[in-house]
Amino acid sequence: MVKPWRQRWVVIKGDTLLYYNTPKDENPIGKVQLLLCTVKTTAQAGPFFDVVLPTRTYHFQAKVCICFI
C-alpha cells in the first residue's frame, strides 16, 4: 500500500536528518541517521530523491532548499 505524500520540513544537523510537521515546530516528529543510509535519485524528473536505510526507504520531493555553510 502506497502512503499519500505529506509535507514535512527537514533540517540536517550533523549526521542526522530531522523532520517536522511545520517550520515552527520545536521538536521533530522523526529522525534519520544519515551515516546508515544511501541517497539515490529517482526515475521521476524533478527534485525527487530517496533516503534508503536497511529497514526503510524515505521518499522526498524538494520544494525549497535553504543552505547554510
Buried (B, 14 or more C-beta within 10 A) or exposed (E): EEEEEEEBBBEEEEEEBBBBEEEEEEEBEEEBEBEEBEEEEEEEEEEBBBBBEEEEEBBBEEEEEEEEE
